[in-house]
């Protein structure tokens, strides 16, 4: 079997458990299960907090330009999802 390939059992397990709410987030070093859904507003607040934290750090903390660029991109995507969800709610409200 090729390195990194899934076994038959892993494929079957993934298909059978695809609808479960628990998501597995892959960390570089370990698997971390997420048991609760996080709202878009909570995600936006967390990104804002991390961004502020990184901006407030002293130079000895290290260069964080790449991390800030990634966070800004994530923040933009979350904001777009929030706007998209608000538009969908608005459309659904008018259809009733």
C-alpha positions in Angstrom: 0.0 0.0 0.0 1.3 3.5 -0.9 2.5 5.6 2.0 -0.3 7.9 3.3 -3.0 5.8 1.5 -6.2 5.0 3.4 -7.1 1.5 4.3 -10.5 0.0 3.3 -11.6 0.2 6.9 -10.6 3.9 7.2 -12.6 4.7 4.0 -15.7 2.9 5.2 -15.4 4.6 8.6 -15.1 8.0 7.0 -18.2 7.5 4.8 -20.3 6.0 7.6 -19.4 8.8 10.0 -19.5 11.7 7.5 -22.8 13.1 9.0 -21.7 13.2 12.6 -21.2 16.6 14.1 -17.8 15.9 15.5 -15.1 17.2 13.3 -11.5 16.2 13.3 -9.0 19.0 12.9 -5.5 17.9 11.8 -2.8 19.6 13.8 0.7 19.2 12.6 1.5 16.9 15.6 -1.8 15.4 16.7 -5.5 15.0 16.0 -7.8 17.3 18.0 -11.5 16.5 18.1 -13.9 19.5 18.0 -17.1 18.7 19.8 -19.0 21.9 19.5 -19.7 24.1 16.5 -18.3 27.6 16.6 -20.4 30.4 15.4 -19.2 32.8 12.8 -19.3 35.7 15.3 -17.2 33.7 17.8 -14.7 32.9 15.0 -14.5 36.6 14.0 -13.9 37.7 17.6 -11.2 35.1 18.0 -9.4 36.2 14.9 -9.7 39.8 16.0 -8.2 38.9 19.4 -5.3 37.0 17.9 -4.6 39.8 15.4 -4.5 42.4 18.2 -2.3 40.2 20.3 0.2 39.8 17.5 0.2 43.5 16.8 0.9 44.3 20.5 4.0 42.0 20.8 7.4 43.3 21.1 10.1 42.6 18.5 11.6 39.8 20.6 8.4 37.9 20.0 9.6 37.4 16.4 8.4 38.4 13.0 4.6 37.7 12.6 4.0 39.3 9.2 3.1 36.0 7.6 0.8 35.0 10.4 -0.9 38.4 10.2 -1.4 38.0 6.5 -3.0 34.6 7.0 -5.3 36.0 9.8 -6.4 38.9 7.6 -7.3 36.4 4.9 -9.3 34.3 7.3 -11.0 37.3 8.8 -12.1 38.4 5.3 -13.5 34.9 4.6 -15.4 34.8 7.9 -16.8 38.3 7.3 -18.0 37.2 3.8 -19.7 34.2 5.3 -21.4 36.4 7.9 -22.7 38.7 5.1 -23.8 35.7 3.0 -25.7 34.2 5.9 -27.4 37.5 6.7 -28.5 37.8 3.0 -29.9 34.2 3.1 -31.8 35.0 6.4 -33.2 38.1 4.7 -34.3 36.1 1.6 -35.9 33.4 3.7 -37.7 35.9 5.9 -39.4 37.5 2.9 -40.4 34.2 1.4 -42.6 33.2 4.3 
